[in-house]
Amino acid sequence: MTAFSLAFFSGVLILQFFSALPSLSWAGVALASCPILFLSKVRGYHLILAFLLGFAWCLGCAHAIAAFSLLPAWEGKPLWIRGEITSLPRVSPYQSSFVFHLESIQNGKERQRVATSINLSWSHAPHLQVGDEWLLPVRLKKIHSTMNPGGFDFEAWAFQKGIRAKGYVLEQEKPLFIAEHYLSYPIAHLRQYIQTQAQQRLPASRTAPWLQALMIGERTGVSPSDWEVLRNTGTNHLMAIAGLHIGFMAALAHGLTVRLWRRPRLIALLPTAEAGVCASLVMAGLYSALAGFSIPTQRALVMVTIYLLATLCRRVLPLWQAWSLALLIVLLLNPLSLLSSSFWLSFATLALIIYGLGGRLAPSGGWWQWGRPQWVLAVGLLPLSLWLFMEYSLVSFLANMVAIPWVGFLILPLCFLSVILLLVCPGLASYSLLLADKSLGLLWSLLTWFSQLPWSTWQQSLPNYGYLLAATGGVLVLLLPAGFPGRGLGLLWLLPVLSFKPVRPDFGELRFSLLDVGQGLSAVVQTQNHVLVFDTGARRGPESDMGESVVLPFLRSQSVKQIDMLVVSHGDNDHSGGAQALLKQLPVRSLQTSVPGLFPSRSADYCLAGKAWDWDGVHFAFLHPTVTQLNLDNDSSCVLLVATKTKRLLLPGDIEKAAEKVLLASSPNTLSAAILVAPHHGSKTSGLRAFVGRVHPQYVLYAIGYRNRYHFPYPGVVATYREFGAIQLDTSALGAIQFVMGRDSLYPLEFYRPSHQRYWNLLY
């Protein structure tokens, strides 16, 4: 069974490396080959059979999702759609967002029946219920996310969820409510009812959102600083219903049932041991349902069910067989769940526990019950943590030793009791929620202290699969049983990871990266020993901060430990919004800006014309603004020139034609540049012909969002640059754009979207 499941998994996995989705006929070929293989009985035929079945199953599921694609002509146009709300609405002060299952879509008189899911947001929405059927006026566009080194692939996440477009409800037209469908989504209705009741009774505290997460798996309202505490302490898994929580609650249900079942009449109906097993099964199923059957709960539920059914049948089932059967079932339910980090963390965690605790001679004692599992996970998850998150918690062992029993024995039972009370006696639930919150508050204080230790985390990136495999091999050797010869060799396998440093530019060279931050700007200039960040993208709320989600992960992928200079060109949110995230997370030696007032707690200097310096044989100089040009909005933007021996890069922020004229008058002989980041994203208020002619760039780069509402770049500006023979590139089409500028050479290093294209990514 284990070999079959791993072969099936390999068939699913191999598809994820395809840049384009193969024809569905290949699934037919794979399935047609199965009877031949079965009849031939060649050696290992069952493994080949499993591989082909996995590939064909995943390919069929991927084609089913990809069958719907929003017509390009319909993107950004007013449409009418009909369907049902299928997820718990996430309500903020500004809007409600939810997953909407489409049944039909209409553009004017053209109507199309479809069956797919989309993400919708609705400002000033009425109270929304799961299962509500609506006819809505919307604007939609395809799923398109930012793509950068180290960044999160939202397109992969949306594809494995079956979400094929996103948009918002128009306020100019009146939506039409059609019907309620309570019976269509009974579990989701139950979860929403519990959520509504809980929100009315949760105490107003920092930890209250986490109680909701532990009751129904919803983590709305959690601040980025709270996520940071969990990341730094390696306790993220405690605040998402997963195997640990289901195991605790199943064990609690078993213990209580066994204790209460010792009555002759009850034993006559069902033996005590079997009653305990049945109670555990019911508890595991209920708690998984409350979490919406997320991937970790699916794995845990299958594992618990297999183990308990084997117990009922008085069979001993090897743990590896139970693990592999759970793997197979989860992949059969949704093979594309493999695209989520929770899949890898969930199955890797359990595999490490089986591997690290199995094969030992009758272990016993408190260390084997609590200490050894945490030690195994602290060591074993190092490669996966670095690969997925580029950081590893050095205090996770200590933090989990305290937090796991605290959550399992105190907070979880109180949360589950609160769920029951919310259903049968909501008034009493306030007291259990208060107790749970007080207990969690004490634990949170301890976790916060752990997270603030200067050595709490180690940040490191793994550049390729070779490093990942080496690190994985190293930890597996280290976790071999005591006395096993050669365990110390595991450290040798880890040396490449521990000593890895990315290649730096040579003296006199620079690496320039224009990051994909949607509609906004952020660029990074790296010399041999220094790093400059020019603008930081936008911040549009706690869940959309480009500094946190794009710039920081990119810097971590480059193993950047400090920023030598942060330049915030001007005060517009799409340039300055992410600055606070960088200032909080990394040491910044110098902050240069035209708006020091944005940073009252920092020592910020004006980026005035004439200020210049040299780093590692590369020259930097501000060309704009002067003291008299600091209150001109966009035209006050910092303009930075970066030059090697023969090549130049010009970063002009959001200057417009008035500032371009000023630069033509003040710095006519210093404007020429091989690379120009288009002023003001290529708007029609910029791109003065004389200015373009003076710069005469070889490359013009547009920092723009996909189908941005400003319609940048302006066609007239594009025509002007084309007239001067410039090669024009934009981040919405190419993702992050990287160049290497040497003393006498200039060449593109990488266009991230095409070079990392997968079949779920939108490519022009």
Buried (B, 14 or more C-beta within 10 A) or exposed (E): BBEBBBBBBBBBBEBBEBEEBBEBEBBEEBBEBBEEBEEEEEEEBBBBBBBBBBBBBBBBBBBEBBEBEBEEEBBBEBBBBBBBBBBBBBBEEEBBBBBBBBBBBBBEEEEEEBEBBBBBBBEEBEEBBBBBBBBBBBBBBBBBBBBBBBBBBBBBBBBBBBBBBBBBBBEEEEBEEEEBBEEBBEBBBBBBBBBEBBBEBBBEBBBBBBBBBBBBBBBBBBEEEBBBBBBBBBBBBBBBBBBBBBBBBBBBBBEBBBEEBEEEEBEEEEEBBBBBBBBBBEBBBBBBBBBBBBBBBBBBBBBBBBBBEBBEEEEEBEBBBBBBBBBBBBBBEBBBBBBBBBBBBBBBBBBBBBBBBEEEEEEEEEEEEBEBBBBBBBBBBBBBBBBBBBBBBBBBBBBBBBBBEBBBEBBBBBBBBBBEBBEEEBEBBBBBBBBBBEBBBEBBEBBBBBBEEEEBBEBBBBBEEEBBEBBBBBBBBBBBEEEEEEBEEBEEBBEBBEEBEEEBBBEBBBBBBBBBBBBBBBBBBBBBEBBBBBBBBBBBEBBBBBBBBBBBBBBBBBBBEEBBBBBBBBBBEBBBBBBBBBBBBBEBEBBBBBBBEBBEEBEBEBBBBEBEEEBBBBBBBBBBBBEEBBEBEBBBBBBBBBBBEEBBBBBBBBBBBBBBBBBBEBBEEBBBBBBBBBBBBBBBBBBBBEBBEBBBBBBBBBBBBBBBEBEBBBEEBBEBBEEBEBEBBBBBBBBBBBBBBBBEEBEEBBBBBBBBBBBBBBEE
